[in-house]
């Protein structure tokens, strides 16, 4: 988009590589987020913009990444759990995420789903918070780009 060199790091893709049969334990999550942070650090040090596609359910994971990655810009997609559940039930493409995580958690088949069995710690001071419940994906992108421009992390010509 806009001619900007970037790479998306998917936590689900990294998890599948590191743990082909994921258990989603705290230890496993910590290992996955350390790997995401290392990959992001290397790519950003080589001039690439990185988008981390991850829940990052614990602040400690996001804080560790913030400490190691220059120009870390946290975007909090604020959305009620009920809306996330509805969207997961109706989505066709999972983008490598496991299917039916909320259904399995509600049925007692999984105790590791953030917001249900595992804690979700909302960001305390994200660079930007967007209303992911009421804004379309296109509106969210415009909001994020506007904030990046305002922060001087993106040029208007990009």
C-alpha positions, 0 to 999 in steps of 0.5 A: 500500500502506498509504495511502502516496503513492509512485512506482516509477521503472523503469530499463527504462522510463527507458532506453526513453525515453532510448535506444530502441535500448539498447546498455547501454554504461557511458556509456549506463548512466551517463546513465540513472542520472543521469536516474533520480537527477534524477527521484527528486530532484525527486519526493522534494523534492515530498513523494513517496516513490520506489522505484527499480526498477533493478539499479544494478550500480555503486556509483557510481550508487547513491552519486550518488543517495544524495548527491542524494536526502534520506532515501535508503534502499538495499535490497539484494535479495541473490540468487545469480546462478543463482537470478536466471537461473532466475527470469528463465527462468520469469517471465511478466511482465517489467515492461518489462525485456528478455527472455532477457538471461541466455540471450543473455549465456550464448550470447555475444550480449550482454556487458553483463549485470550479473554475467555480462559487466558487473560487479555491485558489491554494496552495502557498507553498504545500510540493509537486506539481504534474502534474496531467494533464500529469502524470498517477495515478501510476506516481503520487503515485511514486512521492508522495512516493519519496517525503515522503521518502525524507522528512523522513515521510516514511521509505524505508522498508514500 
